[in-house]
Amino acid sequence: MQGSGLRFIPVVHAGNKNTSPQEVEIVRALIAEMLAAQAVRVNCHGERQLMGVQDVLVVAPYNAG
């Protein structure tokens, strides 16, 4: 996947109320692809650095309350 910034990737599934193994697998694959491609980010000093897992934020729409 090319580009930068936020991603919205719909995942079709049914009956998942608090967890989604299907979404976990998609997120896992996307992060693995990004790291394998040696994606680069620009830090606050304008320096280019390889991205690592510490640079990834995953937001999931589940409310386990």
Residue pairs with C-beta under 8 A, 6 or more apart in sequence:
1 7
1 30
1 33
1 34
7 30
9 26
9 30
11 20
11 22
11 23
11 26
12 22
13 20
13 22
13 23
16 22
16 23
17 62
18 62
18 63
18 64
19 62
19 64
20 60
20 62
23 60
27 58
31 53
31 56
34 51
34 56
35 51
35 52
35 53
38 50
39 50
39 51
40 48
40 49
40 50
40 51
41 48
41 49
41 50
41 51
41 55
42 48
42 49
43 49
